[in-house]
Amino acid sequence: MSANQGRFAPDRGLTARMLLTLFLLGLLYVGFMAALVVLLRSWIAVVLIAAGLLAAQYWFSDRIALFALHAHEVSAEEQPQLHGLVDRLCTMADLPKPRIAVAETDLPNAFATGRSADHAVLCVTTGLLRRLEADELEGVVAHELSHLAHRDVAVITVASFLGVLAGLLVRFAFYSQLLRGRRDPTSAALIGAVVGVSAGVYVISFLLIRSLSRYRELAADRSAAQLTGRPSALASALTKVSGEIARIPDKDLRTTQPFNAFLFTPADGKGGPGVMRLFSTHPSLERRLEELAKISSNLNQPVA
């Protein structure tokens, strides 16, 4: 085996899609700013607030996610097998080792976040650790490490800025004391224009980011299968986790659903039927298994 065969190979398809998405969002952003200049006089405050939120999300996304999901970092003494697995995969992939965390929840899942591979955290839940066999867990961890290697977590965070800005602007138009104090038709038309433009921008950016998110999940599956050489184990983990999530009460899923884009499998365990797939952060389970089956066929292996 050559020195590079065990590493995460550059994914040109993922890179191209990330660049295209950022380019399209950039064009949308320019148009959005132009509309704001025409419609509003106080838009600078909104931009500053949104930029502050973006900076906080970018620099502290790992801490925010751990806090929201009640996870805590664990040492090698506390989780020797998990640390050993991550050490081995990081060596194979030539990646710096992320911090390791565990979330005390029965929901079987995992995520990786952070602005770069050097400032990242990989988190698994106790429910995942209890349910998966060693080779299945290896596939899940490799999947999450792929996200870090390709820096798609950081790209998704930056790409989300426009949607955050548009959403804030809708609230600004509704709740700003300045605008609420005006009752004339001109002000009402201004509020309607701002809300309409902001809502349109939010929908377009939302769909672009969801499309990129679905592709990056397929790319991470592919990279993980190639790194471990066991796509069948990753397929087994996907099937098992999706089946177990379907049994988790809805009230226990609601706390994690806002973080669907970062999870190994969405908290509802589905990719969404029909047109709803456009709004999903993940491809359907069937699509992911099909792609893994293709890789398995190339490796002459059975897939779950």
Solvent accessible surface area in square Angstrom, and as a share of the most:
residue,aa,sasa,rsa
1,M,198,0.89
2,S,67,0.43
3,A,87,0.67
4,N,103,0.53
5,Q,117,0.52
6,G,12,0.12
7,R,102,0.37
8,F,24,0.10
9,A,64,0.50
10,P,108,0.68
11,D,18,0.09
12,R,197,0.72
13,G,31,0.30
14,L,2,0.01
15,T,64,0.37
16,A,58,0.45
17,R,110,0.40
18,M,17,0.07
19,L,114,0.57
20,L,101,0.50
21,T,11,0.06
22,L,60,0.30
23,F,124,0.52
24,L,66,0.33
25,L,9,0.04
26,G,31,0.30
27,L,100,0.50
28,L,37,0.19
29,Y,69,0.26
30,V,101,0.58
31,G,42,0.41
32,F,3,0.01
33,M,27,0.12
34,A,56,0.43
35,A,26,0.20
36,L,1,0.00
37,V,90,0.52
38,V,125,0.72
39,L,41,0.21
40,L,11,0.06
41,R,227,0.83
42,S,41,0.27
43,W,57,0.20
44,I,102,0.52
45,A,51,0.39
46,V,5,0.03
47,V,25,0.15
48,L,119,0.59
49,I,101,0.51
50,A,0,0.00
51,A,43,0.33
52,G,43,0.41
53,L,88,0.44
54,L,40,0.20
55,A,49,0.38
56,A,39,0.30
57,Q,56,0.25
58,Y,52,0.20
59,W,129,0.45
60,F,95,0.40
61,S,14,0.09
62,D,13,0.06
63,R,160,0.58
64,I,83,0.42
65,A,9,0.07
66,L,16,0.08
67,F,172,0.72
68,A,35,0.27
69,L,20,0.10
70,H,147,0.66
71,A,15,0.12
72,H,81,0.36
73,E,89,0.40
74,V,13,0.08
75,S,47,0.30
76,A,48,0.37
77,E,146,0.66
78,E,106,0.48
79,Q,51,0.23
80,P,85,0.54
81,Q,163,0.72
82,L,3,0.02
83,H,19,0.08
84,G,36,0.34
85,L,20,0.10
86,V,0,0.00
87,D,63,0.33
88,R,117,0.43
89,L,0,0.00
90,C,6,0.04
91,T,112,0.65
92,M,64,0.28
93,A,7,0.05
94,D,85,0.44
95,L,29,0.14
96,P,60,0.38
97,K,83,0.35
98,P,7,0.04
99,R,85,0.31
100,I,3,0.02
101,A,0,0.00
102,V,3,0.02
103,A,2,0.01
104,E,114,0.51
105,T,48,0.28
106,D,66,0.34
107,L,5,0.03
108,P,0,0.00
109,N,1,0.01
110,A,1,0.01
111,F,6,0.03
112,A,1,0.01
113,T,3,0.02
114,G,4,0.04
115,R,50,0.18
116,S,23,0.15
117,A,20,0.15
118,D,103,0.53
119,H,84,0.38
120,A,3,0.02
121,V,0,0.00
122,L,0,0.00
123,C,1,0.00
124,V,0,0.00
125,T,11,0.07
126,T,23,0.14
127,G,0,0.00
128,L,0,0.00
129,L,46,0.23
130,R,155,0.56
131,R,59,0.21
132,L,17,0.08
133,E,109,0.49
134,A,87,0.67
135,D,56,0.29
136,E,11,0.05
137,L,23,0.11
138,E,4,0.02
139,G,2,0.02
140,V,0,0.00
141,V,1,0.00
142,A,0,0.00
143,H,0,0.00
144,E,0,0.00
145,L,0,0.00
146,S,0,0.00
147,H,5,0.02
148,L,6,0.03
149,A,31,0.24
150,H,27,0.12
151,R,124,0.45
152,D,1,0.01
153,V,4,0.02
154,A,10,0.08
155,V,25,0.14
156,I,6,0.03
157,T,3,0.02
158,V,68,0.39
159,A,4,0.03
160,S,25,0.16
161,F,30,0.13
162,L,6,0.03
163,G,9,0.08
164,V,52,0.30
165,L,0,0.00
166,A,0,0.00
167,G,13,0.13
168,L,43,0.22
169,L,0,0.00
170,V,33,0.19
171,R,142,0.52
172,F,45,0.19
173,A,1,0.00
174,F,108,0.45
175,Y,147,0.56
176,S,17,0.11
177,Q,131,0.58
178,L,94,0.47
179,L,5,0.02
180,R,115,0.42
181,G,58,0.55
182,R,95,0.35
183,R,212,0.77
184,D,65,0.34
185,P,114,0.72
186,T,105,0.61
187,S,6,0.04
188,A,63,0.48
189,A,69,0.54
190,L,37,0.18
191,I,38,0.19
192,G,44,0.42
193,A,38,0.29
194,V,1,0.00
195,V,33,0.19
196,G,45,0.43
197,V,52,0.30
198,S,0,0.00
199,A,44,0.34
200,G,32,0.31
201,V,11,0.06
202,Y,96,0.37
203,V,77,0.44
204,I,85,0.43
205,S,0,0.00
206,F,46,0.19
207,L,64,0.32
208,L,40,0.20
209,I,17,0.09
210,R,55,0.20
211,S,45,0.29
212,L,5,0.02
213,S,1,0.01
214,R,43,0.16
215,Y,42,0.16
216,R,2,0.01
217,E,0,0.00
218,L,12,0.06
219,A,0,0.00
220,A,2,0.01
221,D,2,0.01
222,R,71,0.26
223,S,9,0.06
224,A,1,0.00
225,A,0,0.00
226,Q,105,0.47
227,L,11,0.05
228,T,19,0.11
229,G,26,0.25
230,R,100,0.37
231,P,0,0.00
232,S,33,0.21
233,A,6,0.04
234,L,1,0.00
235,A,0,0.00
236,S,29,0.19
237,A,0,0.00
238,L,1,0.00
239,T,62,0.36
240,K,67,0.29
241,V,1,0.01
242,S,11,0.07
243,G,30,0.29
244,E,41,0.18
245,I,1,0.01
246,A,83,0.64
247,R,174,0.63
248,I,19,0.10
249,P,69,0.43
250,D,97,0.50
251,K,136,0.58
252,D,67,0.35
253,L,9,0.05
254,R,150,0.55
255,T,91,0.53
256,T,13,0.07
257,Q,70,0.31
258,P,106,0.67
259,F,41,0.17
260,N,26,0.13
261,A,18,0.14
262,F,41,0.17
263,L,5,0.03
264,F,0,0.00
265,T,4,0.02
266,P,7,0.04
267,A,0,0.00
268,D,67,0.35
269,G,13,0.12
270,K,137,0.58
271,G,4,0.04
272,G,18,0.18
273,P,98,0.62
274,G,57,0.55
275,V,103,0.59
276,M,103,0.46
277,R,119,0.43
278,L,90,0.45
279,F,90,0.37
280,S,16,0.10
281,T,11,0.07
282,H,0,0.00
283,P,10,0.06
284,S,11,0.07
285,L,43,0.21
286,E,107,0.48
287,R,111,0.40
288,R,4,0.02
289,L,40,0.20
290,E,100,0.45
291,E,41,0.18
292,L,0,0.00
293,A,36,0.28
294,K,120,0.51
295,I,23,0.12
296,S,1,0.01
297,S,76,0.49
298,N,125,0.64
299,L,80,0.40
300,N,141,0.72
301,Q,61,0.27
302,P,114,0.72
303,V,49,0.28
304,A,73,0.57
